[in-house]
Amino acid sequence: MVYSINPQIFYSAFSVPSDVADKYLKLSKGEHLKVLIYILRNSAKNPTVDEISVETDVSVYDVKEALLFWADAGILIINNTSKEKETKKSVKKTLKPSRLDVAKRGLEDQKLSYLLNQTQLIFGRMLKDNEVETFGWLYDDLGLDVSLILFIVQYAKQQGKANIRFIESIATEWCDKGIETIADAEHEVKEIALATEAWYLVSSVFGIERRKPSEKERSLSLKWVKEWGISKEMLKKAYDACIDAKSKFSFPYIAKIIENWHKNGFKTLDDISNAPKKDQKMQGAYNIDLFEQMLDSKD
């Protein structure tokens, strides 16, 4: 196959560091490249993790992993001045101990030795240097209990993500949330499963199954399906109302429809159909102008 680059595309272009092509094409994953290209293209506005996830169709976890990958490669510099809001105190990063340091600590602390041995059994292999260093860091510096770290390792394996990046990401995230016990961890895993199930239902009705949810979409889906008990049929009704009004899909617009139904006590399609037309208009069940005003007020 013979191909050439269309010269007209260079009328609008942005720079990509040579090291990306020279050193990391084989080492990086597709998600890594998608995230980096989006960041380079939108560097002026410093996009958030959620924005990157939505625009690249890469999960929030994989976006964070990509950021760590390119930071380790020296392509990105990660600092704490991003525009993402931090509602909880973040884990303070410290230098990880060397494998030799962890080995010495293991001789002094039987719990640490047990952690490393059990992790090797779960992985079914010897631990790599960076894995030993990370587990030592989680135990000594983050102060996580051995049982909680092993719970995270087992959870990672169940998710098919038994790699140290995922384990470290979950451990630091849970530490930020104040999850310290197995009971807390089991509750968090249950919430994750419920949110995943809720998003699967919502995304299938809206026809956006292939896209990963933003944090707001994830939380709204969980609220609608698990807390408010919004049925598949009502989700479809809200979707149809949005398309009829705007001729395009809008998640915030649908959210307002569902919110108004909930406020007005509409539990089923019959509740909507049986409501007097004057009440529907007054309550905002189908008041499209009201929806538009509410959406505009949020912009």
C-alpha atoms as an extended CHARMM CRD file, in Angstrom:
* protein
*
       299  EXT
         1         1  MET       CA              0.0000000000        0.0000000000        0.0000000000  PROA      1               0.0000000000
         2         2  VAL       CA              1.3350000000        3.4150000000       -0.9650000000  PROA      2               0.0000000000
         3         3  TYR       CA              0.2450000000        6.3960000000        1.0810000000  PROA      3               0.0000000000
         4         4  SER       CA              1.2130000000       10.0210000000        1.6460000000  PROA      4               0.0000000000
         5         5  ILE       CA              0.2250000000       12.7470000000        4.0970000000  PROA      5               0.0000000000
         6         6  ASN       CA             -2.2900000000       15.3270000000        2.9630000000  PROA      6               0.0000000000
         7         7  PRO       CA             -0.3450000000       18.6250000000        3.2520000000  PROA      7               0.0000000000
         8         8  GLN       CA             -3.5430000000       20.5830000000        3.9210000000  PROA      8               0.0000000000
         9         9  ILE       CA             -3.8630000000       19.0900000000        7.3970000000  PROA      9               0.0000000000
        10        10  PHE       CA             -0.8150000000       21.0920000000        8.5100000000  PROA      10              0.0000000000
        11        11  TYR       CA             -2.8080000000       24.3150000000        8.2140000000  PROA      11              0.0000000000
        12        12  SER       CA             -4.0460000000       23.3910000000       11.6920000000  PROA      12              0.0000000000
        13        13  ALA       CA             -1.5280000000       21.4230000000       13.7470000000  PROA      13              0.0000000000
        14        14  PHE       CA             -0.0270000000       21.0380000000       17.2150000000  PROA      14              0.0000000000
        15        15  SER       CA              3.2830000000       19.6720000000       18.4530000000  PROA      15              0.0000000000
        16        16  VAL       CA              3.9820000000       16.1580000000       19.7280000000  PROA      16              0.0000000000
        17        17  PRO       CA              7.3040000000       15.5160000000       21.5350000000  PROA      17              0.0000000000
        18        18  SER       CA              9.7190000000       13.4480000000       19.4640000000  PROA      18              0.0000000000
        19        19  ASP       CA             10.2950000000       11.0940000000       22.4110000000  PROA      19              0.0000000000
        20        20  VAL       CA              6.6940000000        9.8890000000       22.1270000000  PROA      20              0.0000000000
        21        21  ALA       CA              7.3910000000        8.4850000000       18.6720000000  PROA      21              0.0000000000
        22        22  ASP       CA             11.0500000000        7.5810000000       19.1790000000  PROA      22              0.0000000000
        23        23  LYS       CA             10.8510000000        5.8490000000       22.5530000000  PROA      23              0.0000000000
        24        24  TYR       CA              7.2990000000        5.0150000000       23.5780000000  PROA      24              0.0000000000
        25        25  LEU       CA              5.3000000000        3.7660000000       20.6000000000  PROA      25              0.0000000000
        26        26  LYS       CA              6.0290000000        0.1530000000       21.5310000000  PROA      26              0.0000000000
        27        27  LEU       CA              5.7960000000        0.7010000000       25.2870000000  PROA      27              0.0000000000
        28        28  SER       CA              2.5770000000        2.7140000000       25.4050000000  PROA      28              0.0000000000
        29        29  LYS       CA             -0.9520000000        1.4030000000       25.0290000000  PROA      29              0.0000000000
        30        30  GLY       CA             -3.6190000000        2.8570000000       22.7530000000  PROA      30              0.0000000000
        31        31  GLU       CA             -5.3180000000        4.5010000000       25.7220000000  PROA      31              0.0000000000
        32        32  HSD       CA             -2.0310000000        6.1520000000       26.7020000000  PROA      32              0.0000000000
        33        33  LEU       CA             -1.6830000000        7.7180000000       23.2520000000  PROA      33              0.0000000000
        34        34  LYS       CA             -5.3150000000        8.8520000000       23.0850000000  PROA      34              0.0000000000
        35        35  VAL       CA             -5.0240000000       10.6050000000       26.4310000000  PROA      35              0.0000000000
        36        36  LEU       CA             -1.7170000000       12.2770000000       25.5790000000  PROA      36              0.0000000000
        37        37  ILE       CA             -2.8920000000       13.4810000000       22.1700000000  PROA      37              0.0000000000
        38        38  TYR       CA             -6.0170000000       14.9880000000       23.7270000000  PROA      38              0.0000000000
        39        39  ILE       CA             -3.9650000000       16.7190000000       26.4170000000  PROA      39              0.0000000000
        40        40  LEU       CA             -1.4770000000       18.1020000000       23.8880000000  PROA      40              0.0000000000
        41        41  ARG       CA             -4.2970000000       19.3840000000       21.6860000000  PROA      41              0.0000000000
        42        42  ASN       CA             -6.0800000000       21.0200000000       24.6480000000  PROA      42              0.0000000000
        43        43  SER       CA             -3.1120000000       21.9880000000       26.8020000000  PROA      43              0.0000000000
        44        44  ALA       CA             -4.2490000000       25.6140000000       26.9900000000  PROA      44              0.0000000000
        45        45  LYS       CA             -7.3720000000       24.7230000000       28.9640000000  PROA      45              0.0000000000
        46        46  ASN       CA             -5.7780000000       22.0340000000       31.1820000000  PROA      46              0.0000000000
        47        47  PRO       CA             -8.5980000000       19.4590000000       30.8570000000  PROA      47              0.0000000000
        48        48  THR       CA             -9.7230000000       17.4850000000       33.9090000000  PROA      48              0.0000000000
        49        49  VAL       CA             -9.5900000000       13.7000000000       34.2010000000  PROA      49              0.0000000000
        50        50  ASP       CA            -13.3660000000       13.4940000000       33.7150000000  PROA      50              0.0000000000
        51        51  GLU       CA            -13.2380000000       15.6840000000       30.5950000000  PROA      51              0.0000000000
        52        52  ILE       CA            -10.4590000000       13.5930000000       29.1050000000  PROA      52              0.0000000000
        53        53  SER       CA            -12.4080000000       10.4050000000       29.8710000000  PROA      53              0.0000000000
        54        54  VAL       CA            -15.5670000000       11.6370000000       28.1310000000  PROA      54              0.0000000000
        55        55  GLU       CA            -13.8280000000       13.0730000000       25.0670000000  PROA      55              0.0000000000
        56        56  THR       CA            -11.4940000000       10.0990000000       24.4670000000  PROA      56              0.0000000000
        57        57  ASP       CA            -13.8550000000        7.2820000000       25.4900000000  PROA      57              0.0000000000
        58        58  VAL       CA            -11.2170000000        6.0900000000       27.9540000000  PROA      58              0.0000000000
        59        59  SER       CA            -12.2420000000        5.1080000000       31.4960000000  PROA      59              0.0000000000
        60        60  VAL       CA            -11.3350000000        7.3990000000       34.3900000000  PROA      60              0.0000000000
        61        61  TYR       CA             -9.0340000000        4.7220000000       35.7930000000  PROA      61              0.0000000000
        62        62  ASP       CA             -7.2390000000        4.2950000000       32.4410000000  PROA      62              0.0000000000
        63        63  VAL       CA             -6.9020000000        8.0840000000       32.1060000000  PROA      63              0.0000000000
        64        64  LYS       CA             -5.2230000000        8.2230000000       35.5050000000  PROA      64              0.0000000000
        65        65  GLU       CA             -3.0050000000        5.3030000000       34.5430000000  PROA      65              0.0000000000
        66        66  ALA       CA             -2.0380000000        7.0840000000       31.3160000000  PROA      66              0.0000000000
        67        67  LEU       CA             -1.1670000000       10.2410000000       33.2410000000  PROA      67              0.0000000000
        68        68  LEU       CA              1.1130000000        8.2200000000       35.5220000000  PROA      68              0.0000000000
        69        69  PHE       CA              2.6860000000        6.4950000000       32.5150000000  PROA      69              0.0000000000
        70        70  TRP       CA              3.5380000000        9.7730000000       30.7580000000  PROA      70              0.0000000000
        71        71  ALA       CA              4.6770000000       11.3350000000       34.0370000000  PROA      71              0.0000000000
        72        72  ASP       CA              7.0570000000        8.4110000000       34.5820000000  PROA      72              0.0000000000
        73        73  ALA       CA              8.2590000000        8.9000000000       31.0180000000  PROA      73              0.0000000000
        74        74  GLY       CA              8.9940000000       12.5630000000       31.6790000000  PROA      74              0.0000000000
        75        75  ILE       CA              6.4590000000       13.7780000000       29.1000000000  PROA      75              0.0000000000
        76        76  LEU       CA              3.9680000000       15.1830000000       31.6260000000  PROA      76              0.0000000000
        77        77  ILE       CA              4.4440000000       16.9240000000       34.9490000000  PROA      77              0.0000000000
        78        78  ILE       CA              1.6850000000       16.1740000000       37.4520000000  PROA      78              0.0000000000
        79        79  ASN       CA              1.0580000000       18.7480000000       40.1540000000  PROA      79              0.0000000000
        80        80  ASN       CA             -1.7070000000       19.6230000000       42.5820000000  PROA      80              0.0000000000
        81        81  THR       CA             -2.8550000000       22.8290000000       40.8780000000  PROA      81              0.0000000000
        82        82  SER       CA             -5.3310000000       21.2990000000       38.4200000000  PROA      82              0.0000000000
        83        83  LYS       CA             -8.8430000000       22.7540000000       38.2490000000  PROA      83              0.0000000000
        84        84  GLU       CA            -10.3670000000       19.5160000000       39.4870000000  PROA      84              0.0000000000
        85        85  LYS       CA            -12.0290000000       20.0560000000       42.8450000000  PROA      85              0.0000000000
        86        86  GLU       CA            -10.6020000000       18.0770000000       45.7260000000  PROA      86              0.0000000000
        87        87  THR       CA            -13.2170000000       17.3940000000       48.3840000000  PROA      87              0.0000000000
        88        88  LYS       CA            -10.9660000000       15.1770000000       50.4940000000  PROA      88              0.0000000000
        89        89  LYS       CA             -7.3880000000       15.3360000000       51.6070000000  PROA      89              0.0000000000
        90        90  SER       CA             -5.2260000000       13.6010000000       49.0270000000  PROA      90              0.0000000000
        91        91  VAL       CA             -2.6560000000       10.9920000000       49.9090000000  PROA      91              0.0000000000
        92        92  LYS       CA              0.7390000000       12.6050000000       50.2870000000  PROA      92              0.0000000000
        93        93  LYS       CA              3.1850000000       10.9620000000       47.9110000000  PROA      93              0.0000000000
        94        94  THR       CA              6.4730000000        9.8750000000       49.4210000000  PROA      94              0.0000000000
        95        95  LEU       CA              9.4500000000        8.1360000000       47.9020000000  PROA      95              0.0000000000
        96        96  LYS       CA              8.9440000000        4.3980000000       47.7220000000  PROA      96              0.0000000000
        97        97  PRO       CA             11.4510000000        2.1820000000       49.5230000000  PROA      97              0.0000000000
        98        98  SER       CA             13.8350000000        0.0380000000       47.5030000000  PROA      98              0.0000000000
        99        99  ARG       CA             13.3570000000       -3.7090000000       47.2580000000  PROA      99              0.0000000000
       100       100  LEU       CA             16.3300000000       -4.1480000000       49.6040000000  PROA      100             0.0000000000
       101       101  ASP       CA             14.7610000000       -1.8200000000       52.1630000000  PROA      101             0.0000000000
       102       102  VAL       CA             11.4760000000       -3.7320000000       51.9930000000  PROA      102             0.0000000000
       103       103  ALA       CA             13.3170000000       -7.0470000000       52.3710000000  PROA      103             0.0000000000
       104       104  LYS       CA             15.0570000000       -5.7260000000       55.5030000000  PROA      104             0.0000000000
       105       105  ARG       CA             11.7260000000       -4.4980000000       56.8750000000  PROA      105             0.0000000000
       106       106  GLY       CA             10.2340000000       -7.9130000000       56.1670000000  PROA      106             0.0000000000
       107       107  LEU       CA             12.8080000000       -9.4960000000       58.4510000000  PROA      107             0.0000000000
       108       108  GLU       CA             11.7600000000       -7.1150000000       61.2190000000  PROA      108             0.0000000000
       109       109  ASP       CA              7.9990000000       -7.1650000000       60.6220000000  PROA      109             0.0000000000
       110       110  GLN       CA              6.2500000000      -10.5090000000       60.1340000000  PROA      110             0.0000000000
       111       111  LYS       CA              3.0970000000       -8.7770000000       58.8710000000  PROA      111             0.0000000000
       112       112  LEU       CA              4.9740000000       -7.2370000000       55.9450000000  PROA      112             0.0000000000
       113       113  SER       CA              6.6410000000      -10.5600000000       55.1960000000  PROA      113             0.0000000000
       114       114  TYR       CA              3.2220000000      -12.2480000000       55.2530000000  PROA      114             0.0000000000
       115       115  LEU       CA              1.8110000000       -9.5900000000       52.8940000000  PROA      115             0.0000000000
       116       116  LEU       CA              4.5500000000      -10.1780000000       50.3030000000  PROA      116             0.0000000000
       117       117  ASN       CA              4.2720000000      -13.9730000000       50.5220000000  PROA      117             0.0000000000
       118       118  GLN       CA              0.4880000000      -13.9750000000       50.1880000000  PROA      118             0.0000000000
       119       119  THR       CA              0.5960000000      -11.5380000000       47.2790000000  PROA      119             0.0000000000
       120       120  GLN       CA              3.0170000000      -13.8240000000       45.4380000000  PROA      120             0.0000000000
       121       121  LEU       CA              0.5710000000      -16.7050000000       45.9530000000  PROA      121             0.0000000000
       122       122  ILE       CA             -2.2950000000      -14.6130000000       44.5570000000  PROA      122             0.0000000000
       123       123  PHE       CA             -0.2270000000      -13.5160000000       41.5580000000  PROA      123             0.0000000000
       124       124  GLY       CA              1.1600000000      -17.0290000000       41.0960000000  PROA      124             0.0000000000
       125       125  ARG       CA              4.6940000000      -15.7100000000       40.5960000000  PROA      125             0.0000000000
       126       126  MET       CA              7.5520000000      -13.8680000000       42.2220000000  PROA      126             0.0000000000
       127       127  LEU       CA              7.0030000000      -10.1480000000       42.7370000000  PROA      127             0.0000000000
       128       128  LYS       CA              8.8660000000       -7.6370000000       40.5860000000  PROA      128             0.0000000000
       129       129  ASP       CA             10.9850000000       -4.9000000000       42.1210000000  PROA      129             0.0000000000
       130       130  ASN       CA              8.3980000000       -2.1450000000       41.5860000000  PROA      130             0.0000000000
       131       131  GLU       CA              5.6790000000       -4.3750000000       43.0510000000  PROA      131             0.0000000000
       132       132  VAL       CA              7.6780000000       -5.1060000000       46.2120000000  PROA      132             0.0000000000
       133       133  GLU       CA              8.4670000000       -1.3970000000       46.5670000000  PROA      133             0.0000000000
       134       134  THR       CA              4.8040000000       -0.4120000000       46.1410000000  PROA      134             0.0000000000
       135       135  PHE       CA              3.5110000000       -2.9470000000       48.6620000000  PROA      135             0.0000000000
       136       136  GLY       CA              6.1350000000       -1.7750000000       51.1360000000  PROA      136             0.0000000000
       137       137  TRP       CA              5.0200000000        1.8140000000       50.5280000000  PROA      137             0.0000000000
       138       138  LEU       CA              1.3270000000        0.9540000000       50.9870000000  PROA      138             0.0000000000
       139       139  TYR       CA              2.0920000000       -0.7990000000       54.2670000000  PROA      139             0.0000000000
       140       140  ASP       CA              4.6490000000        1.5480000000       55.8200000000  PROA      140             0.0000000000
       141       141  ASP       CA              3.9200000000        4.9920000000       54.3710000000  PROA      141             0.0000000000
       142       142  LEU       CA              0.1590000000        4.8270000000       53.7760000000  PROA      142             0.0000000000
       143       143  GLY       CA             -0.2710000000        2.7120000000       56.9010000000  PROA      143             0.0000000000
       144       144  LEU       CA             -2.8010000000        0.3570000000       55.2970000000  PROA      144             0.0000000000
       145       145  ASP       CA             -3.6020000000       -2.8400000000       57.1660000000  PROA      145             0.0000000000
       146       146  VAL       CA             -2.2800000000       -6.0510000000       55.6020000000  PROA      146             0.0000000000
       147       147  SER       CA             -5.7940000000       -7.4940000000       55.3650000000  PROA      147             0.0000000000
       148       148  LEU       CA             -7.0110000000       -4.4330000000       53.4620000000  PROA      148             0.0000000000
       149       149  ILE       CA             -4.0970000000       -4.5350000000       51.0080000000  PROA      149             0.0000000000
       150       150  LEU       CA             -4.7300000000       -8.2430000000       50.3600000000  PROA      150             0.0000000000
       151       151  PHE       CA             -8.4300000000       -7.4800000000       49.8740000000  PROA      151             0.0000000000
       152       152  ILE       CA             -7.4750000000       -4.9330000000       47.2100000000  PROA      152             0.0000000000
       153       153  VAL       CA             -5.1530000000       -7.4380000000       45.5110000000  PROA      153             0.0000000000
       154       154  GLN       CA             -7.9340000000      -10.0430000000       45.4270000000  PROA      154             0.0000000000
       155       155  TYR       CA            -10.3810000000       -7.4530000000       44.0980000000  PROA      155             0.0000000000
       156       156  ALA       CA             -7.9230000000       -6.4510000000       41.3640000000  PROA      156             0.0000000000
       157       157  LYS       CA             -7.5450000000      -10.0880000000       40.3430000000  PROA      157             0.0000000000
       158       158  GLN       CA            -11.3270000000      -10.5670000000       40.2070000000  PROA      158             0.0000000000
       159       159  GLN       CA            -11.5700000000       -7.5270000000       37.9440000000  PROA      159             0.0000000000
       160       160  GLY       CA             -8.8910000000       -8.9320000000       35.6260000000  PROA      160             0.0000000000
       161       161  LYS       CA             -6.5780000000       -6.0590000000       36.5620000000  PROA      161             0.0000000000
       162       162  ALA       CA             -4.0110000000       -7.7380000000       38.7850000000  PROA      162             0.0000000000
       163       163  ASN       CA             -1.3490000000       -5.1450000000       38.0510000000  PROA      163             0.0000000000
       164       164  ILE       CA              0.4390000000       -2.8470000000       40.4530000000  PROA      164             0.0000000000
       165       165  ARG       CA             -0.8310000000        0.3780000000       38.8600000000  PROA      165             0.0000000000
       166       166  PHE       CA             -4.4600000000       -0.5930000000       39.4000000000  PROA      166             0.0000000000
       167       167  ILE       CA             -3.7450000000       -1.8080000000       42.9390000000  PROA      167             0.0000000000
       168       168  GLU       CA             -1.9240000000        1.4150000000       43.8500000000  PROA      168             0.0000000000
       169       169  SER       CA             -4.6810000000        3.5230000000       42.2880000000  PROA      169             0.0000000000
       170       170  ILE       CA             -7.4180000000        1.7490000000       44.2480000000  PROA      170             0.0000000000
       171       171  ALA       CA             -5.3920000000        1.8120000000       47.4820000000  PROA      171             0.0000000000
       172       172  THR       CA             -4.7080000000        5.5640000000       47.3250000000  PROA      172             0.0000000000
       173       173  GLU       CA             -8.2980000000        6.3270000000       46.2840000000  PROA      173             0.0000000000
       174       174  TRP       CA             -9.6890000000        4.3220000000       49.1900000000  PROA      174             0.0000000000
       175       175  CYS       CA             -7.2040000000        5.9180000000       51.5500000000  PROA      175             0.0000000000
       176       176  ASP       CA             -8.4740000000        9.3390000000       50.4440000000  PROA      176             0.0000000000
       177       177  LYS       CA            -12.0360000000        8.1830000000       51.1510000000  PROA      177             0.0000000000
       178       178  GLY       CA            -11.1130000000        7.0310000000       54.6350000000  PROA      178             0.0000000000
       179       179  ILE       CA            -11.6470000000        3.3410000000       53.9060000000  PROA      179             0.0000000000
       180       180  GLU       CA             -9.6670000000        1.5420000000       56.5970000000  PROA      180             0.0000000000
       181       181  THR       CA            -11.4510000000       -1.7420000000       57.3290000000  PROA      181             0.0000000000
       182       182  ILE       CA            -12.6030000000       -4.7860000000       55.3760000000  PROA      182             0.0000000000
       183       183  ALA       CA            -16.2050000000       -3.8070000000       56.1370000000  PROA      183             0.0000000000
       184       184  ASP       CA            -15.5920000000       -0.3750000000       54.5810000000  PROA      184             0.0000000000
       185       185  ALA       CA            -13.9470000000       -2.0200000000       51.5660000000  PROA      185             0.0000000000
       186       186  GLU       CA            -16.7920000000       -4.4920000000       51.0740000000  PROA      186             0.0000000000
       187       187  HSD       CA            -19.2850000000       -1.6170000000       51.1630000000  PROA      187             0.0000000000
       188       188  GLU       CA            -17.2390000000        0.3120000000       48.5980000000  PROA      188             0.0000000000
       189       189  VAL       CA            -17.0240000000       -2.7100000000       46.2750000000  PROA      189             0.0000000000
       190       190  LYS       CA            -20.7880000000       -3.1540000000       46.5720000000  PROA      190             0.0000000000
       191       191  GLU       CA            -21.3290000000        0.5050000000       45.6710000000  PROA      191             0.0000000000
       192       192  ILE       CA            -19.0310000000        0.1450000000       42.6670000000  PROA      192             0.0000000000
       193       193  ALA       CA            -20.9820000000       -2.9140000000       41.5050000000  PROA      193             0.0000000000
       194       194  LEU       CA            -24.3210000000       -1.1270000000       41.9360000000  PROA      194             0.0000000000
       195       195  ALA       CA            -23.0530000000        1.9220000000       40.0320000000  PROA      195             0.0000000000
       196       196  THR       CA            -21.7430000000       -0.2920000000       37.2250000000  PROA      196             0.0000000000
       197       197  GLU       CA            -25.0780000000       -2.0990000000       36.9880000000  PROA      197             0.0000000000
       198       198  ALA       CA            -27.0080000000        1.1770000000       37.0000000000  PROA      198             0.0000000000
       199       199  TRP       CA            -24.8160000000        2.6930000000       34.2840000000  PROA      199             0.0000000000
       200       200  TYR       CA            -25.2330000000       -0.4370000000       32.1480000000  PROA      200             0.0000000000
       201       201  LEU       CA            -29.0170000000       -0.0010000000       32.2380000000  PROA      201             0.0000000000
       202       202  VAL       CA            -28.9470000000        3.7570000000       31.6100000000  PROA      202             0.0000000000
       203       203  SER       CA            -26.3580000000        3.6140000000       28.8360000000  PROA      203             0.0000000000
       204       204  SER       CA            -28.1710000000        0.7660000000       27.0560000000  PROA      204             0.0000000000
       205       205  VAL       CA            -31.4470000000        2.7250000000       27.0290000000  PROA      205             0.0000000000
       206       206  PHE       CA            -29.7050000000        5.8970000000       25.8310000000  PROA      206             0.0000000000
       207       207  GLY       CA            -27.6790000000        4.0130000000       23.2060000000  PROA      207             0.0000000000
       208       208  ILE       CA            -24.2760000000        5.0370000000       24.5910000000  PROA      208             0.0000000000
       209       209  GLU       CA            -23.0310000000        1.6390000000       25.8070000000  PROA      209             0.0000000000
       210       210  ARG       CA            -19.5520000000        2.0380000000       24.3340000000  PROA      210             0.0000000000
       211       211  ARG       CA            -18.8440000000        5.2670000000       26.2020000000  PROA      211             0.0000000000
       212       212  LYS       CA            -17.4340000000        5.3830000000       29.7330000000  PROA      212             0.0000000000
       213       213  PRO       CA            -19.4230000000        7.5280000000       32.1790000000  PROA      213             0.0000000000
       214       214  SER       CA            -18.1700000000       10.7060000000       33.7860000000  PROA      214             0.0000000000
       215       215  GLU       CA            -18.3080000000       10.8200000000       37.5730000000  PROA      215             0.0000000000
       216       216  LYS       CA            -21.5020000000       12.8790000000       37.4190000000  PROA      216             0.0000000000
       217       217  GLU       CA            -23.1690000000       10.5000000000       34.9480000000  PROA      217             0.0000000000
       218       218  ARG       CA            -22.1430000000        7.5620000000       37.1220000000  PROA      218             0.0000000000
       219       219  SER       CA            -23.5790000000        9.1060000000       40.2950000000  PROA      219             0.0000000000
       220       220  LEU       CA            -26.8080000000       10.1920000000       38.5800000000  PROA      220             0.0000000000
       221       221  SER       CA            -27.3350000000        6.7320000000       37.0880000000  PROA      221             0.0000000000
       222       222  LEU       CA            -26.8840000000        5.1810000000       40.5310000000  PROA      222             0.0000000000
       223       223  LYS       CA            -29.3460000000        7.6450000000       42.0580000000  PROA      223             0.0000000000
       224       224  TRP       CA            -31.9860000000        7.1140000000       39.3420000000  PROA      224             0.0000000000
       225       225  VAL       CA            -31.9080000000        3.3260000000       39.2430000000  PROA      225             0.0000000000
       226       226  LYS       CA            -31.0100000000        2.2760000000       42.7940000000  PROA      226             0.0000000000
       227       227  GLU       CA            -32.2790000000        5.1640000000       44.9260000000  PROA      227             0.0000000000
       228       228  TRP       CA            -35.2660000000        6.5520000000       43.0230000000  PROA      228             0.0000000000
       229       229  GLY       CA            -36.2570000000        3.2770000000       41.3420000000  PROA      229             0.0000000000
       230       230  ILE       CA            -36.5780000000        4.7930000000       37.8570000000  PROA      230             0.0000000000
       231       231  SER       CA            -37.5680000000        1.9590000000       35.5090000000  PROA      231             0.0000000000
       232       232  LYS       CA            -36.1810000000        1.1570000000       32.0880000000  PROA      232             0.0000000000
       233       233  GLU       CA            -39.4940000000        2.2870000000       30.5860000000  PROA      233             0.0000000000
       234       234  MET       CA            -39.3180000000        5.6770000000       32.3030000000  PROA      234             0.0000000000
       235       235  LEU       CA            -35.7150000000        6.1340000000       31.2090000000  PROA      235             0.0000000000
       236       236  LYS       CA            -36.8620000000        5.4970000000       27.6410000000  PROA      236             0.0000000000
       237       237  LYS       CA            -39.7310000000        7.9710000000       28.0960000000  PROA      237             0.0000000000
       238       238  ALA       CA            -37.3130000000       10.6570000000       29.2760000000  PROA      238             0.0000000000
       239       239  TYR       CA            -34.9620000000        9.9020000000       26.3760000000  PROA      239             0.0000000000
       240       240  ASP       CA            -37.8200000000       10.1970000000       23.8490000000  PROA      240             0.0000000000
       241       241  ALA       CA            -38.9860000000       13.4790000000       25.4090000000  PROA      241             0.0000000000
       242       242  CYS       CA            -35.4500000000       14.8520000000       25.0560000000  PROA      242             0.0000000000
       243       243  ILE       CA            -35.1290000000       13.8130000000       21.4000000000  PROA      243             0.0000000000
       244       244  ASP       CA            -38.5970000000       15.1810000000       20.5800000000  PROA      244             0.0000000000
       245       245  ALA       CA            -37.7490000000       18.5300000000       22.1560000000  PROA      245             0.0000000000
       246       246  LYS       CA            -34.1320000000       19.0290000000       21.1220000000  PROA      246             0.0000000000
       247       247  SER       CA            -33.6650000000       16.6430000000       18.1810000000  PROA      247             0.0000000000
       248       248  LYS       CA            -30.4900000000       15.3950000000       19.8350000000  PROA      248             0.0000000000
       249       249  PHE       CA            -29.3310000000       13.5350000000       22.9230000000  PROA      249             0.0000000000
       250       250  SER       CA            -28.5610000000       15.6260000000       26.0090000000  PROA      250             0.0000000000
       251       251  PHE       CA            -27.7530000000       13.9360000000       29.3060000000  PROA      251             0.0000000000
       252       252  PRO       CA            -28.3120000000       17.1300000000       31.3950000000  PROA      252             0.0000000000
       253       253  TYR       CA            -31.6800000000       17.6680000000       29.6810000000  PROA      253             0.0000000000
       254       254  ILE       CA            -32.8070000000       14.1230000000       30.4860000000  PROA      254             0.0000000000
       255       255  ALA       CA            -31.5340000000       14.5620000000       34.0420000000  PROA      255             0.0000000000
       256       256  LYS       CA            -33.8620000000       17.5600000000       34.4990000000  PROA      256             0.0000000000
       257       257  ILE       CA            -36.8320000000       15.6040000000       33.1680000000  PROA      257             0.0000000000
       258       258  ILE       CA            -36.2020000000       12.7310000000       35.5780000000  PROA      258             0.0000000000
       259       259  GLU       CA            -35.5410000000       15.1230000000       38.4680000000  PROA      259             0.0000000000
       260       260  ASN       CA            -38.8890000000       16.8410000000       37.9090000000  PROA      260             0.0000000000
       261       261  TRP       CA            -40.7080000000       13.5240000000       37.6680000000  PROA      261             0.0000000000
       262       262  HSD       CA            -39.1820000000       12.4890000000       40.9910000000  PROA      262             0.0000000000
       263       263  LYS       CA            -40.0490000000       15.7970000000       42.6830000000  PROA      263             0.0000000000
       264       264  ASN       CA            -43.6450000000       15.4890000000       41.4550000000  PROA      264             0.0000000000
       265       265  GLY       CA            -43.9770000000       11.9190000000       42.6830000000  PROA      265             0.0000000000
       266       266  PHE       CA            -44.2100000000       10.2220000000       39.2870000000  PROA      266             0.0000000000
       267       267  LYS       CA            -43.1860000000        6.6030000000       39.9010000000  PROA      267             0.0000000000
       268       268  THR       CA            -44.5370000000        4.9400000000       36.7510000000  PROA      268             0.0000000000
       269       269  LEU       CA            -45.5620000000        5.7650000000       33.1900000000  PROA      269             0.0000000000
       270       270  ASP       CA            -49.1830000000        5.6360000000       34.3400000000  PROA      270             0.0000000000
       271       271  ASP       CA            -48.4550000000        8.3740000000       36.8820000000  PROA      271             0.0000000000
       272       272  ILE       CA            -47.3400000000       10.6070000000       34.0270000000  PROA      272             0.0000000000
       273       273  SER       CA            -50.1670000000        9.6380000000       31.6830000000  PROA      273             0.0000000000
       274       274  ASN       CA            -52.8720000000        9.9640000000       34.3440000000  PROA      274             0.0000000000
       275       275  ALA       CA            -51.7380000000       13.3480000000       35.6210000000  PROA      275             0.0000000000
       276       276  PRO       CA            -54.1200000000       16.1290000000       34.5090000000  PROA      276             0.0000000000
       277       277  LYS       CA            -52.7130000000       18.0840000000       31.5890000000  PROA      277             0.0000000000
       278       278  LYS       CA            -52.8490000000       21.2920000000       33.5830000000  PROA      278             0.0000000000
       279       279  ASP       CA            -50.8920000000       19.6460000000       36.4010000000  PROA      279             0.0000000000
       280       280  GLN       CA            -48.3200000000       18.3090000000       33.9730000000  PROA      280             0.0000000000
       281       281  LYS       CA            -47.7260000000       21.7840000000       32.6340000000  PROA      281             0.0000000000
       282       282  MET       CA            -47.7430000000       23.4080000000       36.0730000000  PROA      282             0.0000000000
       283       283  GLN       CA            -45.4470000000       20.7920000000       37.5900000000  PROA      283             0.0000000000
       284       284  GLY       CA            -43.0410000000       20.8230000000       34.6800000000  PROA      284             0.0000000000
       285       285  ALA       CA            -43.4800000000       17.1980000000       33.5950000000  PROA      285             0.0000000000
       286       286  TYR       CA            -43.4030000000       18.1860000000       29.9520000000  PROA      286             0.0000000000
       287       287  ASN       CA            -42.8180000000       21.9340000000       30.1710000000  PROA      287             0.0000000000
       288       288  ILE       CA            -39.9980000000       22.1300000000       27.6460000000  PROA      288             0.0000000000
       289       289  ASP       CA            -39.5760000000       25.8900000000       28.0830000000  PROA      289             0.0000000000
       290       290  LEU       CA            -39.0570000000       25.3490000000       31.7990000000  PROA      290             0.0000000000
       291       291  PHE       CA            -36.4540000000       22.6790000000       31.1260000000  PROA      291             0.0000000000
       292       292  GLU       CA            -34.6110000000       25.0080000000       28.7690000000  PROA      292             0.0000000000
       293       293  GLN       CA            -34.5990000000       27.7820000000       31.3850000000  PROA      293             0.0000000000
       294       294  MET       CA            -33.3400000000       25.4090000000       34.0670000000  PROA      294             0.0000000000
       295       295  LEU       CA            -30.5710000000       24.1350000000       31.8500000000  PROA      295             0.0000000000
       296       296  ASP       CA            -29.5520000000       27.6410000000       30.8150000000  PROA      296             0.0000000000
       297       297  SER       CA            -29.3660000000       28.6680000000       34.4690000000  PROA      297             0.0000000000
       298       298  LYS       CA            -26.7810000000       25.8930000000       35.0430000000  PROA      298             0.0000000000
       299       299  ASP       CA            -24.5100000000       26.9820000000       32.1750000000  PROA      299             0.0000000000
